[in-house]
Amino acid sequence: MDMSPSALHTFGEQVLRSQPFSVFIGAELAQLSPGTAVLALQLAPLHHQQYGQAHGGVIAYLVDNAMAFAAGSLTGTPVVTVEFKVQYLTPAVGTELFATAEVESAGKRLLACRCRVESDDATGARTVVALGLGTIAVVGNGEVVLP
């Protein structure tokens, strides 16, 4: 994708704001560069499960969307997640979550990505709470294009 860094970030923010669920959950695009994306989320009670930790579905959302943004930043085309896996390492407690995704391999139609989710406590210390792997597909003419 041939855009200036600021134009790419502005475009990414527009895409994020066009996703009703992302707006509802309060996700923010902290960083976007070719092949890399960072989503941030200020944790609130609505993000917690019954034990006061971030809900696994919130973490899975961050993994899924961060990887899609990283892939889309390379392709310059619409993309969708084909599959992904989340490995939960430790309870996500703190004030904010950060999902950092990177494209590991980019083919014409499929991109392999990885993601690291960290929680940030009140002192600013970060803890890795989850890892993700996934496959993102390029969308062509409104349909997913698979090999």
Contacts in CASP RR format, 6 or more apart in sequence:
PFRMAT RR
TARGET T0000
AUTHOR 0000-0000-0000
METHOD contacts of the structure
MODEL  1
MDMSPSALHTFGEQVLRSQPFSVFIGAELAQLSPGTAVLALQLAPLHHQQ
YGQAHGGVIAYLVDNAMAFAAGSLTGTPVVTVEFKVQYLTPAVGTELFAT
AEVESAGKRLLACRCRVESDDATGARTVVALGLGTIAVVGNGEVVLP
1 8 0 8 1.000
1 34 0 8 1.000
1 72 0 8 1.000
1 73 0 8 1.000
1 74 0 8 1.000
1 75 0 8 1.000
1 76 0 8 1.000
3 11 0 8 1.000
5 33 0 8 1.000
8 32 0 8 1.000
8 33 0 8 1.000
8 34 0 8 1.000
8 73 0 8 1.000
9 29 0 8 1.000
9 31 0 8 1.000
9 32 0 8 1.000
12 29 0 8 1.000
12 32 0 8 1.000
12 69 0 8 1.000
12 73 0 8 1.000
13 29 0 8 1.000
15 69 0 8 1.000
16 22 0 8 1.000
16 23 0 8 1.000
16 27 0 8 1.000
16 28 0 8 1.000
16 29 0 8 1.000
16 65 0 8 1.000
16 69 0 8 1.000
17 23 0 8 1.000
19 65 0 8 1.000
21 61 0 8 1.000
22 65 0 8 1.000
25 41 0 8 1.000
25 47 0 8 1.000
25 58 0 8 1.000
25 61 0 8 1.000
26 41 0 8 1.000
26 42 0 8 1.000
27 39 0 8 1.000
27 40 0 8 1.000
27 41 0 8 1.000
27 61 0 8 1.000
27 62 0 8 1.000
27 65 0 8 1.000
28 39 0 8 1.000
28 40 0 8 1.000
28 41 0 8 1.000
28 42 0 8 1.000
29 37 0 8 1.000
29 38 0 8 1.000
29 39 0 8 1.000
29 40 0 8 1.000
29 69 0 8 1.000
30 38 0 8 1.000
30 39 0 8 1.000
30 40 0 8 1.000
30 98 0 8 1.000
31 37 0 8 1.000
31 38 0 8 1.000
32 38 0 8 1.000
32 69 0 8 1.000
32 73 0 8 1.000
33 73 0 8 1.000
34 73 0 8 1.000
34 74 0 8 1.000
35 70 0 8 1.000
35 71 0 8 1.000
35 72 0 8 1.000
35 73 0 8 1.000
35 74 0 8 1.000
35 102 0 8 1.000
35 103 0 8 1.000
35 106 0 8 1.000
36 70 0 8 1.000
36 73 0 8 1.000
36 100 0 8 1.000
36 101 0 8 1.000
36 102 0 8 1.000
36 103 0 8 1.000
37 66 0 8 1.000
37 67 0 8 1.000
37 69 0 8 1.000
37 70 0 8 1.000
37 73 0 8 1.000
37 100 0 8 1.000
37 101 0 8 1.000
38 66 0 8 1.000
38 98 0 8 1.000
38 99 0 8 1.000
38 100 0 8 1.000
38 101 0 8 1.000
39 62 0 8 1.000
39 65 0 8 1.000
39 66 0 8 1.000
39 69 0 8 1.000
39 98 0 8 1.000
39 99 0 8 1.000
39 101 0 8 1.000
40 96 0 8 1.000
40 97 0 8 1.000
40 98 0 8 1.000
40 99 0 8 1.000
41 47 0 8 1.000
41 58 0 8 1.000
41 62 0 8 1.000
41 96 0 8 1.000
41 97 0 8 1.000
41 99 0 8 1.000
42 95 0 8 1.000
42 96 0 8 1.000
43 54 0 8 1.000
43 92 0 8 1.000
43 94 0 8 1.000
43 95 0 8 1.000
43 96 0 8 1.000
43 97 0 8 1.000
43 119 0 8 1.000
47 54 0 8 1.000
47 55 0 8 1.000
47 58 0 8 1.000
48 54 0 8 1.000
48 55 0 8 1.000
49 55 0 8 1.000
49 56 0 8 1.000
51 91 0 8 1.000
52 93 0 8 1.000
53 91 0 8 1.000
53 92 0 8 1.000
53 93 0 8 1.000
54 91 0 8 1.000
54 92 0 8 1.000
54 93 0 8 1.000
54 97 0 8 1.000
54 119 0 8 1.000
54 129 0 8 1.000
56 86 0 8 1.000
56 88 0 8 1.000
56 92 0 8 1.000
58 92 0 8 1.000
58 97 0 8 1.000
59 86 0 8 1.000
59 88 0 8 1.000
59 92 0 8 1.000
59 97 0 8 1.000
59 99 0 8 1.000
59 117 0 8 1.000
59 129 0 8 1.000
59 130 0 8 1.000
60 84 0 8 1.000
60 86 0 8 1.000
62 97 0 8 1.000
62 99 0 8 1.000
62 115 0 8 1.000
62 117 0 8 1.000
63 84 0 8 1.000
63 86 0 8 1.000
63 99 0 8 1.000
63 101 0 8 1.000
63 115 0 8 1.000
63 117 0 8 1.000
63 130 0 8 1.000
63 132 0 8 1.000
64 81 0 8 1.000
64 84 0 8 1.000
65 99 0 8 1.000
66 99 0 8 1.000
66 100 0 8 1.000
66 101 0 8 1.000
66 115 0 8 1.000
67 81 0 8 1.000
67 84 0 8 1.000
67 101 0 8 1.000
67 113 0 8 1.000
67 114 0 8 1.000
67 115 0 8 1.000
67 132 0 8 1.000
67 134 0 8 1.000
67 136 0 8 1.000
68 79 0 8 1.000
68 80 0 8 1.000
68 81 0 8 1.000
68 136 0 8 1.000
69 101 0 8 1.000
70 101 0 8 1.000
70 102 0 8 1.000
70 103 0 8 1.000
70 113 0 8 1.000
70 136 0 8 1.000
71 79 0 8 1.000
71 103 0 8 1.000
71 106 0 8 1.000
71 111 0 8 1.000
71 113 0 8 1.000
71 136 0 8 1.000
72 78 0 8 1.000
72 79 0 8 1.000
72 111 0 8 1.000
72 136 0 8 1.000
74 103 0 8 1.000
74 106 0 8 1.000
74 111 0 8 1.000
75 106 0 8 1.000
75 111 0 8 1.000
75 138 0 8 1.000
77 138 0 8 1.000
77 139 0 8 1.000
77 140 0 8 1.000
78 138 0 8 1.000
78 139 0 8 1.000
78 140 0 8 1.000
78 142 0 8 1.000
79 111 0 8 1.000
79 136 0 8 1.000
79 137 0 8 1.000
79 138 0 8 1.000
79 139 0 8 1.000
80 136 0 8 1.000
80 137 0 8 1.000
80 139 0 8 1.000
80 144 0 8 1.000
81 134 0 8 1.000
81 135 0 8 1.000
81 136 0 8 1.000
81 137 0 8 1.000
82 110 0 8 1.000
82 134 0 8 1.000
82 135 0 8 1.000
82 136 0 8 1.000
82 137 0 8 1.000
82 144 0 8 1.000
82 146 0 8 1.000
83 134 0 8 1.000
83 135 0 8 1.000
84 132 0 8 1.000
84 133 0 8 1.000
84 134 0 8 1.000
84 135 0 8 1.000
85 132 0 8 1.000
85 133 0 8 1.000
85 134 0 8 1.000
86 130 0 8 1.000
86 131 0 8 1.000
86 132 0 8 1.000
87 130 0 8 1.000
87 131 0 8 1.000
87 132 0 8 1.000
88 129 0 8 1.000
88 130 0 8 1.000
89 128 0 8 1.000
89 129 0 8 1.000
89 130 0 8 1.000
89 131 0 8 1.000
90 127 0 8 1.000
90 128 0 8 1.000
90 129 0 8 1.000
91 129 0 8 1.000
92 117 0 8 1.000
92 119 0 8 1.000
92 129 0 8 1.000
92 130 0 8 1.000
93 119 0 8 1.000
93 121 0 8 1.000
94 119 0 8 1.000
94 120 0 8 1.000
94 121 0 8 1.000
94 122 0 8 1.000
95 119 0 8 1.000
95 120 0 8 1.000
95 121 0 8 1.000
95 122 0 8 1.000
96 119 0 8 1.000
96 120 0 8 1.000
97 117 0 8 1.000
97 118 0 8 1.000
97 119 0 8 1.000
97 120 0 8 1.000
97 129 0 8 1.000
98 117 0 8 1.000
98 118 0 8 1.000
98 119 0 8 1.000
98 120 0 8 1.000
98 126 0 8 1.000
99 115 0 8 1.000
99 116 0 8 1.000
99 117 0 8 1.000
100 115 0 8 1.000
100 116 0 8 1.000
100 117 0 8 1.000
100 118 0 8 1.000
101 113 0 8 1.000
101 114 0 8 1.000
101 115 0 8 1.000
102 113 0 8 1.000
102 114 0 8 1.000
102 115 0 8 1.000
103 111 0 8 1.000
103 112 0 8 1.000
103 113 0 8 1.000
104 112 0 8 1.000
104 113 0 8 1.000
104 114 0 8 1.000
105 111 0 8 1.000
105 112 0 8 1.000
106 112 0 8 1.000
108 138 0 8 1.000
109 137 0 8 1.000
109 138 0 8 1.000
109 145 0 8 1.000
109 146 0 8 1.000
109 147 0 8 1.000
110 135 0 8 1.000
110 136 0 8 1.000
110 137 0 8 1.000
110 138 0 8 1.000
110 146 0 8 1.000
110 147 0 8 1.000
111 135 0 8 1.000
111 136 0 8 1.000
111 137 0 8 1.000
111 138 0 8 1.000
112 133 0 8 1.000
112 134 0 8 1.000
112 135 0 8 1.000
113 133 0 8 1.000
113 134 0 8 1.000
113 135 0 8 1.000
113 136 0 8 1.000
114 131 0 8 1.000
114 132 0 8 1.000
114 133 0 8 1.000
114 134 0 8 1.000
115 131 0 8 1.000
115 132 0 8 1.000
115 133 0 8 1.000
115 134 0 8 1.000
116 128 0 8 1.000
116 130 0 8 1.000
116 131 0 8 1.000
116 132 0 8 1.000
117 128 0 8 1.000
117 129 0 8 1.000
117 130 0 8 1.000
117 131 0 8 1.000
117 132 0 8 1.000
118 126 0 8 1.000
118 127 0 8 1.000
118 128 0 8 1.000
118 129 0 8 1.000
119 126 0 8 1.000
119 127 0 8 1.000
119 129 0 8 1.000
120 126 0 8 1.000
121 127 0 8 1.000
137 144 0 8 1.000
137 145 0 8 1.000
137 146 0 8 1.000
138 145 0 8 1.000
139 145 0 8 1.000
END
